[in-house]
Amino acid sequence: MIRHRTSRTTPLIGTRGRGRAATRVATTFCEAKRRVLPNGLRILTVPAPGLHSAMIALYVRAGSRHETPKSNGVSHFLEHLFFRGSRAWPDTVAMNSAVESVGGNLNGITARDHGCYYTPIHAEELATGLAILGDMIHRPLLREMDVEREIILEEILDEVDGEGRDIDADNLSKRLAFGNHPLGFKIAGTPDIIRSIDEDDVRAHHGRFYAGANLVLCVAGPVREAEVVRLAEEHFGQLPRGRLSVDLPPPPWPQGPRIEHVEHEDAQSELCLNFPCPPEPHPDYPVHLVMRRILDDGLSSRLPFEVVERRGLAYALHAGIDAFADCGMFVVDGACAPKKLPRVVTEILRVLGELATKPVSEEELLRVQRRHRMTLAFSLDSAAELAGWYGSGEVLHAPEGFEERCRRVERVTPEAVRRVARATFTRENLVSVFVGPTTRRGRRELERAVRAAELPERA
């Protein structure tokens, strides 16, 4: 998956001084070049002459969010079928052999709000890579549906227990947060829906979403814009223009706290604590990025130190952000021994509550802002990271450059962190999912931990 975000331009690696000299490391960054074909296809070329490989990534604004209850899973189904061959490369072996012979590795992913088809490629073999990807998307054979249907049904088994109950904490969290809205759908669909999808359904979905206006092609690496545009016109210029997909507005964040326990016999219990987060263009999104790094950005950050290193309550915990075009989720997840689960939840909520009640020190804030800039700079060593930053940014919202993102993060103040934490980490905002062995006593202890947590009240 190549959705990690990285840079466009920045003259410096470092931090603002905030009253003292800041350490700076000089470097040079590339800038994306944007073109639009007559059929609406957006082309982003990211020249990175210092790299030795290129990345081709084609993004489509079509995922489970753009489905109905009857068609849920069709985006993922279509993704699978693309790799069954196209008119010019009529089977899986022919298609993959052709791309692998030029250093590639064709792959795809379906998310809730978009899909992506990508391959690394030798920079001198762009013509082959773009020809294969263009034919695959424009002229797929869409055959052997029954074989792919069985493969997808096997995939779905990873998300359920022996009785068919959903045990995937992410799926459960999205359903709890978004309800019947398409953002709450499972990406792969359900077995009953997958068995019912036929060729007409797949072809209709392909015709609606795989059109120029709904696609973004990003090519990063030691490449030239003129060549990329010429090849894109040759291999994608015949796609119909179509129209941009429409996102159904998300529902309001539910009134909580919401706690869902799913019984599953395992050696550990999974936990997923979810809070609302704004989309990337929102003024408070950089504050969420800062909070995420304060909580989970190495062993010195708060969650690993307080819960893992200091108390030994879990092996690992993670904080992350699921950002969509118009909303998002701030997520803390992990796993621990079932008997430790109430204590782990207590400590996590205590750490979150402290962000809302105690100001972050200038030193801690500077550290995470500096690491943010440096982490993005490190991504410039990867054509995949470059393509992921620009491609996903373009397909979901107005793209943002590296320096622009860094400056937004570096403008965050301790007061802003406290304000946003108070508005975010409230008991009423908590949507929590626990998967693992449960007892009546264990559930009561978890509910007490949530009720007793020192979290601010939602305004």
Backbone torsions as a table, in degrees:
resi	resn	phi	psi	omega
1	MET	NA	137.0	-174.3
2	ILE	-125.3	48.2	-178.3
3	ARG	-94.3	-1.4	177.8
4	HIS	-59.9	143.5	-174.8
5	ARG	-100.2	139.5	175.8
6	THR	-141.2	-147.7	-153.0
7	SER	-99.4	173.7	162.4
8	ARG	-127.4	-69.1	178.6
9	THR	-136.1	144.8	169.8
10	THR	-165.0	134.6	-179.8
11	PRO	-85.8	-16.5	-171.0
12	LEU	-139.6	151.6	166.2
13	ILE	-111.6	120.9	-179.3
14	GLY	166.1	-156.7	-179.7
15	THR	-136.0	167.3	171.8
16	ARG	-71.8	157.1	-174.9
17	GLY	-72.2	-39.2	-175.9
18	ARG	48.5	48.4	174.1
19	GLY	91.5	-3.4	175.9
20	ARG	-144.3	163.9	-177.4
21	ALA	-63.2	133.9	179.0
22	ALA	-98.6	143.7	176.2
23	THR	-79.2	129.8	-177.2
24	ARG	-128.3	143.4	176.5
25	VAL	-125.0	119.3	-176.5
26	ALA	-74.8	142.3	175.8
27	THR	-159.8	171.6	-178.9
28	THR	-126.7	137.4	-177.0
29	PHE	-123.2	153.9	-179.4
30	CYS	-85.3	169.6	179.9
31	GLU	-132.9	137.7	179.7
32	ALA	-74.5	144.9	175.9
33	LYS	-112.7	130.4	-172.6
34	ARG	-113.5	132.4	174.2
35	ARG	-135.5	155.0	177.9
36	VAL	-127.8	126.2	177.9
37	LEU	-76.4	161.9	178.4
38	PRO	-55.7	-28.7	179.7
39	ASN	-85.5	7.4	175.6
40	GLY	94.7	-8.9	179.2
41	LEU	-62.8	126.3	176.9
42	ARG	-91.3	133.2	-178.6
43	ILE	-118.7	125.0	176.0
44	LEU	-116.8	121.8	176.3
45	THR	-110.1	127.1	-178.7
46	VAL	-118.5	92.7	-179.4
47	PRO	-70.0	126.4	176.2
48	ALA	-136.7	80.1	-171.4
49	PRO	-64.0	-18.9	-179.6
50	GLY	-78.2	-9.7	-178.6
51	LEU	-88.4	162.5	-179.2
52	HIS	-111.5	-0.5	176.8
53	SER	-136.9	157.7	176.6
54	ALA	-114.4	164.9	176.3
55	MET	-132.5	129.6	172.7
56	ILE	-106.4	126.7	179.4
57	ALA	-136.0	124.7	176.6
58	LEU	-110.9	117.5	-179.2
59	TYR	-102.3	142.2	175.6
60	VAL	-129.1	136.5	178.6
61	ARG	-85.8	72.5	179.0
62	ALA	-152.8	121.3	177.2
63	GLY	-153.9	-165.0	-177.7
64	SER	-62.5	-22.0	176.9
65	ARG	-65.0	-22.5	-175.8
66	HIS	-101.9	23.7	-179.2
67	GLU	-114.3	173.2	175.7
68	THR	-111.5	168.4	176.8
69	PRO	-56.9	-28.4	-179.4
70	LYS	-83.4	-24.0	-176.5
71	SER	-108.7	6.8	-176.2
72	ASN	-56.2	122.6	-177.7
73	GLY	108.7	-9.4	-175.5
74	VAL	-69.2	-31.9	178.0
75	SER	-63.2	-45.6	179.3
76	HIS	-67.6	-38.8	177.3
77	PHE	-60.3	-46.6	179.9
78	LEU	-62.8	-39.9	176.3
79	GLU	-53.8	-46.5	178.4
80	HIS	-60.7	-43.7	-174.4
81	LEU	-68.9	-28.3	177.8
82	PHE	-54.8	-35.3	-174.9
83	PHE	-82.6	3.0	176.4
84	ARG	-86.1	1.3	175.5
85	GLY	119.5	160.0	178.1
86	SER	-134.5	-179.1	-175.9
87	ARG	-61.7	-41.0	-178.4
88	ALA	-80.4	-28.7	178.1
89	TRP	-126.9	89.0	-162.5
90	PRO	-77.0	0.9	175.4
91	ASP	-151.9	171.5	-176.0
92	THR	-59.9	-43.7	-177.9
93	VAL	-64.2	-45.7	-179.6
94	ALA	-62.0	-43.9	-177.6
95	MET	-65.8	-49.1	-176.6
96	ASN	-71.7	-35.2	177.0
97	SER	-62.5	-39.8	-178.7
98	ALA	-64.5	-43.2	-178.4
99	VAL	-76.6	-34.9	179.6
100	GLU	-69.0	-27.7	179.7
101	SER	-68.7	-14.7	177.9
102	VAL	-114.9	26.2	174.9
103	GLY	86.6	9.3	-175.3
104	GLY	-93.9	176.1	177.3
105	ASN	-157.1	89.5	-171.9
106	LEU	-67.4	132.4	-177.7
107	ASN	-150.4	169.1	179.4
108	GLY	-153.4	160.8	177.7
109	ILE	-148.1	143.4	173.6
110	THR	-116.0	129.8	176.6
111	ALA	-115.4	-174.6	-179.5
112	ARG	-70.6	-33.1	-173.5
113	ASP	-117.3	0.9	180.0
114	HIS	-167.0	170.9	172.1
115	GLY	-130.3	162.5	-179.8
116	CYS	-147.6	137.1	176.8
117	TYR	-123.7	127.3	-168.6
118	TYR	-150.4	160.0	174.5
119	THR	-158.2	138.3	164.8
120	PRO	-69.8	158.9	-176.1
121	ILE	-157.4	148.6	170.6
122	HIS	-67.2	136.2	-172.6
123	ALA	-60.1	-26.1	-179.9
124	GLU	-85.1	0.2	-177.1
125	GLU	-117.1	26.7	180.0
126	LEU	-57.7	-37.1	-176.6
127	ALA	-58.8	-42.9	179.5
128	THR	-67.5	-46.5	-179.0
129	GLY	-60.7	-45.2	-179.0
130	LEU	-71.4	-31.9	176.8
131	ALA	-64.8	-43.6	-179.4
132	ILE	-66.9	-47.8	-178.0
133	LEU	-65.0	-40.9	179.8
134	GLY	-63.9	-44.2	-179.8
135	ASP	-68.7	-37.1	179.2
136	MET	-60.2	-41.6	-177.5
137	ILE	-81.6	-37.4	-174.3
138	HIS	-83.2	-39.2	-172.7
139	ARG	-129.5	55.4	179.8
140	PRO	-71.4	147.6	178.1
141	LEU	-79.6	-27.3	178.1
142	LEU	51.8	51.0	-178.9
143	ARG	-116.1	178.9	-178.6
144	GLU	55.6	41.5	-178.7
145	MET	-61.6	-38.0	-176.6
146	ASP	-66.9	-33.8	177.0
147	VAL	-67.0	-47.5	179.8
148	GLU	-66.3	-32.1	177.2
149	ARG	-59.1	-44.1	179.8
150	GLU	-66.2	-38.1	178.2
151	ILE	-63.0	-43.4	180.0
152	ILE	-65.9	-40.5	177.2
153	LEU	-61.1	-35.5	175.0
154	GLU	-67.0	-39.9	177.3
155	GLU	-58.6	-44.1	-177.1
156	ILE	-62.0	-27.5	179.6
157	LEU	-61.2	-24.5	177.5
158	ASP	-65.4	-20.1	-173.7
159	GLU	-102.0	-0.5	-175.7
160	VAL	-130.3	164.8	175.4
161	ASP	-92.7	-171.9	-176.8
162	GLY	-63.8	-19.6	179.1
163	GLU	-99.2	6.3	177.7
164	GLY	84.9	7.8	179.1
165	ARG	-82.0	141.4	-179.3
166	ASP	-69.1	126.8	177.6
167	ILE	-122.7	11.3	178.7
168	ASP	-83.7	115.3	-173.4
169	ALA	-63.7	-34.0	179.0
170	ASP	-67.9	-47.0	177.4
171	ASN	-58.9	-43.9	-179.0
172	LEU	-64.3	-38.8	180.0
173	SER	-66.3	-42.7	-179.8
174	LYS	-64.9	-39.3	179.3
175	ARG	-66.2	-39.1	-179.2
176	LEU	-69.1	-37.1	-177.7
177	ALA	-78.7	-38.3	-171.6
178	PHE	-110.2	-7.4	176.1
179	GLY	61.1	-129.1	-178.1
180	ASN	-84.6	-0.9	175.4
181	HIS	-64.5	148.4	-179.2
182	PRO	-56.3	-24.0	175.0
183	LEU	-64.5	-18.3	177.0
184	GLY	-88.2	-4.7	179.5
185	PHE	-70.9	153.6	169.8
186	LYS	-76.0	140.3	-178.0
187	ILE	-63.2	-42.0	-177.2
188	ALA	-83.1	-7.6	-176.6
189	GLY	81.2	-168.2	178.6
190	THR	-114.5	158.8	-179.9
191	PRO	-54.6	-41.6	-178.6
192	ASP	-63.1	-42.2	-179.2
193	ILE	-69.1	-42.4	-179.1
194	ILE	-61.6	-37.7	178.1
195	ARG	-67.4	-24.5	-175.7
196	SER	-92.0	-18.2	-178.0
197	ILE	-67.8	131.0	-179.9
198	ASP	-119.5	-178.7	-175.6
199	GLU	-62.5	-36.9	178.9
200	ASP	-61.6	-40.6	178.6
201	ASP	-61.2	-45.4	-177.4
202	VAL	-66.4	-44.7	-179.1
203	ARG	-66.3	-36.3	177.2
204	ALA	-64.9	-41.4	178.9
205	HIS	-65.3	-43.0	178.6
206	HIS	-61.8	-45.4	-178.9
207	GLY	-65.3	-33.5	-178.1
208	ARG	-75.4	-43.5	-167.9
209	PHE	-103.7	-25.8	-176.0
210	TYR	-92.8	70.3	-179.5
211	ALA	-131.3	160.5	-172.3
212	GLY	-53.7	-44.3	-175.9
213	ALA	-67.2	-15.9	-176.3
214	ASN	-108.1	11.9	-175.4
215	LEU	-123.7	149.2	175.0
216	VAL	-131.9	125.2	175.9
217	LEU	-106.9	124.8	178.5
218	CYS	-123.8	129.8	177.7
219	VAL	-125.9	123.3	-177.1
220	ALA	-126.1	149.6	178.0
221	GLY	130.3	-160.7	179.5
222	PRO	-78.1	69.8	-172.6
223	VAL	-126.0	163.6	179.2
224	ARG	-113.2	135.5	-176.0
225	GLU	-59.6	-43.6	-176.3
226	ALA	-59.4	-41.4	179.5
227	GLU	-67.8	-42.5	179.9
228	VAL	-61.1	-46.0	-178.6
229	VAL	-65.0	-42.8	179.2
230	ARG	-60.5	-45.5	179.9
231	LEU	-69.2	-35.0	177.3
232	ALA	-64.8	-42.2	177.5
233	GLU	-61.6	-39.4	-178.1
234	GLU	-68.0	-41.2	-170.6
235	HIS	-104.6	-13.0	178.5
236	PHE	-125.1	-8.2	-175.0
237	GLY	-67.6	-18.6	-179.6
238	GLN	-89.0	-2.6	175.3
239	LEU	-63.0	143.8	175.0
240	PRO	-63.8	156.0	-178.8
241	ARG	-68.1	-47.9	-178.9
242	GLY	61.3	-152.9	-179.4
243	ARG	-147.9	158.4	179.9
244	LEU	-67.4	140.6	178.4
245	SER	-68.6	156.2	-177.4
246	VAL	-112.2	133.1	178.2
247	ASP	-96.7	125.0	172.0
248	LEU	-66.0	126.9	-177.7
249	PRO	-54.5	142.0	-179.1
250	PRO	-70.5	154.8	176.7
251	PRO	-75.0	164.0	174.2
252	PRO	-60.6	150.5	176.2
253	TRP	-61.3	135.5	-174.6
254	PRO	-67.8	152.7	175.3
255	GLN	-76.4	125.2	-177.3
256	GLY	-116.8	-162.3	2.8
257	PRO	-74.5	143.8	176.2
258	ARG	-113.4	130.0	-177.5
259	ILE	-128.7	122.5	177.0
260	GLU	-121.4	125.3	176.4
261	HIS	-106.9	132.5	175.8
262	VAL	-122.0	118.5	-179.3
263	GLU	-71.3	126.2	178.1
264	HIS	-154.2	120.5	-178.9
265	GLU	-71.9	115.0	-179.6
266	ASP	-158.1	166.3	-179.9
267	ALA	-75.6	-21.6	-179.9
268	GLN	-128.3	161.0	172.6
269	SER	-106.8	134.1	174.9
270	GLU	-91.6	145.3	176.5
271	LEU	-130.9	146.8	178.3
272	CYS	-146.0	108.0	-179.8
273	LEU	-104.3	123.3	-171.4
274	ASN	-122.2	139.7	176.9
275	PHE	-135.4	159.0	-179.2
276	PRO	-71.5	151.1	178.0
277	CYS	-144.1	140.5	179.5
278	PRO	-76.4	165.1	175.9
279	PRO	-71.9	169.4	-172.9
280	GLU	-57.8	-39.8	-178.4
281	PRO	-70.8	-13.0	-176.0
282	HIS	-65.8	142.9	-179.5
283	PRO	-58.5	-27.4	-178.5
284	ASP	-90.5	-2.9	-179.6
285	TYR	-61.6	-41.9	177.0
286	PRO	-59.7	-29.9	177.3
287	VAL	-66.5	-39.4	176.1
288	HIS	-63.9	-37.9	175.5
289	LEU	-60.7	-42.3	178.4
290	VAL	-64.9	-45.8	179.6
291	MET	-60.3	-40.1	178.9
292	ARG	-59.4	-42.8	-179.5
293	ARG	-73.5	-33.7	174.6
294	ILE	-60.7	-39.2	-176.8
295	LEU	-80.8	-36.8	-172.7
296	ASP	-151.3	91.0	178.3
297	ASP	-153.8	57.6	-175.8
298	GLY	106.8	167.7	-174.2
299	LEU	-67.6	-16.3	178.2
300	SER	-85.6	-8.6	-179.9
301	SER	-77.6	169.4	-161.5
302	ARG	-68.0	-49.1	-176.5
303	LEU	-64.7	-50.7	178.1
304	PRO	-59.3	-39.7	-177.8
305	PHE	-68.6	-50.5	-173.2
306	GLU	-71.8	-40.2	-172.1
307	VAL	-94.8	-39.4	-175.2
308	VAL	-93.8	-61.7	-172.2
309	GLU	-70.3	-42.0	-173.7
310	ARG	-82.6	-37.6	-173.1
311	ARG	-114.4	-12.9	177.9
312	GLY	62.7	33.7	-175.3
313	LEU	-87.6	-18.1	-178.2
314	ALA	-153.4	160.9	177.2
315	TYR	-77.5	-40.3	-178.9
316	ALA	-158.6	147.3	172.1
317	LEU	-132.6	152.7	-178.1
318	HIS	-136.6	142.8	171.9
319	ALA	-117.6	136.5	-178.4
320	GLY	-153.6	174.0	179.9
321	ILE	-127.5	126.7	169.8
322	ASP	-98.8	106.1	-175.8
323	ALA	-105.9	126.3	173.6
324	PHE	-107.9	-178.4	-175.8
325	ALA	-64.8	-30.7	-172.8
326	ASP	-132.7	9.1	178.5
327	CYS	-166.8	-177.2	179.0
328	GLY	-169.4	176.1	178.8
329	MET	-136.2	133.1	171.1
330	PHE	-95.4	121.3	-168.4
331	VAL	-122.7	132.4	168.0
332	VAL	-117.3	120.0	-178.7
333	ASP	-136.9	164.7	-179.3
334	GLY	172.3	-165.5	180.0
335	ALA	-149.3	153.1	-179.9
336	CYS	-158.9	173.1	174.2
337	ALA	-62.2	138.2	-176.4
338	PRO	-52.3	-39.5	-176.8
339	LYS	-69.3	-19.9	-179.1
340	LYS	-91.8	-6.6	-172.0
341	LEU	-56.8	-47.3	179.2
342	PRO	-59.1	-39.5	179.4
343	ARG	-67.9	-39.6	178.0
344	VAL	-61.0	-45.8	179.6
345	VAL	-62.8	-42.2	178.1
346	THR	-57.5	-46.9	-177.8
347	GLU	-68.7	-39.8	177.9
348	ILE	-60.5	-47.7	-178.2
349	LEU	-67.2	-31.8	175.6
350	ARG	-64.1	-44.3	179.4
351	VAL	-63.8	-42.1	177.8
352	LEU	-64.0	-41.9	179.8
353	GLY	-62.5	-34.7	179.5
354	GLU	-65.0	-32.0	175.9
355	LEU	-62.0	-30.6	-177.8
356	ALA	-84.9	-18.1	-173.9
357	THR	-114.6	-25.0	-177.4
358	LYS	-118.0	129.3	-178.9
359	PRO	-61.9	141.1	173.9
360	VAL	-73.2	137.9	-179.4
361	SER	-71.0	153.9	176.1
362	GLU	-58.6	-39.0	-177.8
363	GLU	-64.1	-44.8	-179.9
364	GLU	-66.6	-40.5	-179.9
365	LEU	-64.8	-43.5	177.9
366	LEU	-61.2	-38.3	-178.9
367	ARG	-62.9	-47.0	-177.5
368	VAL	-71.2	-32.9	177.4
369	GLN	-67.1	-40.3	177.9
370	ARG	-65.0	-44.6	179.1
371	ARG	-64.6	-35.1	177.7
372	HIS	-60.0	-48.9	-179.6
373	ARG	-63.0	-44.1	-177.7
374	MET	-68.0	-38.5	179.4
375	THR	-62.9	-41.1	176.6
376	LEU	-65.6	-37.9	179.3
377	ALA	-64.8	-39.1	178.3
378	PHE	-59.9	-31.0	-178.5
379	SER	-66.8	-16.5	178.7
380	LEU	-68.1	-11.8	176.4
381	ASP	-81.1	0.5	-174.5
382	SER	-126.6	120.5	174.6
383	ALA	-62.1	-34.0	178.6
384	ALA	-64.3	-41.0	178.7
385	GLU	-66.0	-40.8	178.0
386	LEU	-61.7	-47.1	179.5
387	ALA	-63.7	-37.7	179.4
388	GLY	-65.2	-41.6	180.0
389	TRP	-62.7	-55.4	-174.4
390	TYR	-73.6	-41.1	-177.2
391	GLY	-64.9	-49.6	-179.4
392	SER	-68.2	-35.6	177.8
393	GLY	-63.2	-40.7	-178.7
394	GLU	-71.0	-39.0	-175.1
395	VAL	-76.5	-24.3	-175.1
396	LEU	-102.7	-28.8	-178.3
397	HIS	-169.3	-176.8	178.4
398	ALA	-61.9	127.0	-177.1
399	PRO	-66.5	151.4	-178.2
400	GLU	-124.0	135.1	-179.7
401	GLY	-78.0	164.1	-179.7
402	PHE	-58.1	-51.3	-176.7
403	GLU	-65.4	-38.2	177.8
404	GLU	-61.0	-45.0	178.5
405	ARG	-63.3	-44.5	-179.3
406	CYS	-61.7	-41.9	-179.9
407	ARG	-65.6	-37.0	176.7
408	ARG	-62.4	-43.3	179.5
409	VAL	-66.9	-39.2	-176.0
410	GLU	-76.4	-10.5	173.4
411	ARG	-85.7	-8.2	-179.3
412	VAL	-67.1	135.6	-179.4
413	THR	-111.9	162.7	174.2
414	PRO	-55.8	-36.9	179.9
415	GLU	-65.0	-37.5	178.6
416	ALA	-67.5	-39.4	178.0
417	VAL	-60.6	-46.4	-179.1
418	ARG	-64.2	-42.8	-179.3
419	ARG	-62.2	-48.9	-176.9
420	VAL	-70.2	-36.7	177.1
421	ALA	-62.9	-40.3	178.5
422	ARG	-63.7	-34.1	-179.7
423	ALA	-80.9	-23.6	-173.4
424	THR	-96.2	-54.0	-170.5
425	PHE	-88.9	64.4	176.9
426	THR	-105.9	158.0	178.0
427	ARG	-62.4	-37.6	-178.6
428	GLU	-67.9	-23.4	-180.0
429	ASN	-87.1	-10.7	-172.1
430	LEU	-73.3	124.6	171.1
431	VAL	-120.4	112.4	-171.0
432	SER	-124.2	143.5	178.3
433	VAL	-130.3	134.6	177.8
434	PHE	-128.9	127.8	-178.8
435	VAL	-124.2	122.5	179.4
436	GLY	155.4	-171.4	178.3
437	PRO	-62.9	132.1	-178.8
438	THR	-132.1	150.8	172.9
439	THR	-130.8	163.2	178.0
440	ARG	-60.1	-40.5	179.1
441	ARG	-65.0	-43.4	179.4
442	GLY	-60.7	-39.0	178.8
443	ARG	-66.4	-40.8	178.4
444	ARG	-62.7	-40.3	-179.7
445	GLU	-65.5	-39.7	177.2
446	LEU	-63.4	-44.4	179.6
447	GLU	-63.7	-37.4	176.3
448	ARG	-65.4	-39.4	179.4
449	ALA	-60.9	-40.5	179.0
450	VAL	-68.6	-44.5	-178.7
451	ARG	-65.4	-34.8	-176.0
452	ALA	-86.1	-7.4	-176.0
453	ALA	-62.9	139.0	179.2
454	GLU	-84.1	73.4	179.1
455	LEU	-111.1	150.0	177.9
456	PRO	-69.6	158.2	175.3
457	GLU	-82.1	145.6	178.9
458	ARG	-72.3	131.0	-178.3
459	ALA	-67.0	NA	NA
